[in-house]
Amino acid sequence: MRPPPVTAAVRVRRAEVSDLDDLVALEEATFDTDRLSRAQYRKHLDSETAQVLVASANHRRFLGTAVVFYRKGTTVARLYSIATKPQARGKGVGSALIEAAEDAARLRGCRALRLEVRKDNGVAIGLYERLGYHRIGEYARYYGDGADALRLEKAL
Ligand SMILES: CC(C)(COP(=O)(O)OP(=O)(O)OC[C@H]1O[C@@H](n2cnc3c(N)ncnc32)[C@H](O)[C@@H]1OP(=O)(O)O)[C@@H](O)C(=O)NCCC(=O)NCCS
């Protein structure tokens, strides 16, 4: 019999201090520039204007994370970062994290979720567009290494 799909077992919850090692390890393994440091993750865990979400599977196995930022005076939330562990990719974990980020933003009264993505990141752009995000802008040399960005948004 085939094992159940990973998505069936994926849970998304708020990150805790005990997740810091996994968060930092994934950040370092995933991004070469514009990384969140351990101190920044630690600060965001207790912040009123940030939510760090963690996807985990059976036995609390860490699979990935998404970071959502809020700002006073705007109902547009920002999906600042998303990453899943390389061995867990293509199994719906990223989609589950994005949907959880949307739910979290809706609960805070936000009317839209916005994000920036590297123009050359076809996998991420394809995933966002499949989930209903559309392009609202383009920014040259947005990232620390000079890469261009697309800005995408979805109405919640
Ligand atoms: C972008 C990312 C978060 C997606 O996470 P994920 O867990 O693979 O997400 P999902 O499984 O829900 O969806 C991935 C989609 O990409 C597709 N895909 C195409 N090539 C793929 C590849 N080489 N590996 C994984 N998925 C791939 C999958 O088929 C899936 O599309 P579908 O749902 O239409 O079938 C993950 O690839 C990642 O962490 N990338 C590095 C960090 C990054 O680029 N973050 C986004 C910018 S901040």
The ligand as a Gaussian input file, in Angstrom:
#p B3LYP/6-31G(d) Opt

LIG

0 1
 C        9.350000      27.753000      -3.193000
 C        9.223000      26.643000      -2.132000
 C        8.951000      27.274000      -0.775000
 C        8.031000      25.749000      -2.527000
 O        7.893000      24.770000      -1.498000
 P        7.299000      23.314000      -1.791000
 O        7.155000      22.657000      -0.480000
 O        8.071000      22.635000      -2.850000
 O        5.862000      23.733000      -2.372000
 P        4.725000      22.829000      -3.022000
 O        5.098000      21.398000      -2.969000
 O        3.445000      23.256000      -2.398000
 O        4.690000      23.355000      -4.515000
 C        5.848000      23.345000      -5.323000
 C        5.400000      23.476000      -6.771000
 O        6.528000      23.625000      -7.615000
 C        6.595000      22.526000      -8.535000
 N        7.988000      22.203000      -8.798000
 C        8.564000      22.366000      -9.988000
 N        9.859000      22.042000      -9.909000
 C       10.101000      21.664000      -8.665000
 C       11.268000      21.218000      -7.970000
 N       12.444000      21.097000      -8.593000
 N       11.174000      20.908000      -6.663000
 C        9.989000      21.051000      -6.042000
 N        8.860000      21.476000      -6.648000
 C        8.914000      21.780000      -7.943000
 C        5.819000      21.446000      -7.851000
 O        5.357000      20.507000      -8.753000
 C        4.694000      22.258000      -7.222000
 O        3.771000      22.667000      -8.182000
 P        2.285000      22.040000      -8.231000
 O        1.716000      22.235000      -6.872000
 O        1.611000      22.819000      -9.304000
 O        2.501000      20.600000      -8.548000
 C       10.502000      25.751000      -2.088000
 O       10.807000      25.319000      -3.394000
 C       11.732000      26.449000      -1.505000
 O       11.940000      26.468000      -0.297000
 N       12.563000      27.033000      -2.376000
 C       13.760000      27.738000      -1.931000
 C       13.409000      29.056000      -1.249000
 C       12.577000      29.947000      -2.147000
 O       12.794000      30.028000      -3.345000
 N       11.590000      30.641000      -1.555000
 C       10.681000      31.521000      -2.269000
 C       11.218000      32.879000      -2.415000
 S       11.382000      33.723000      -0.855000

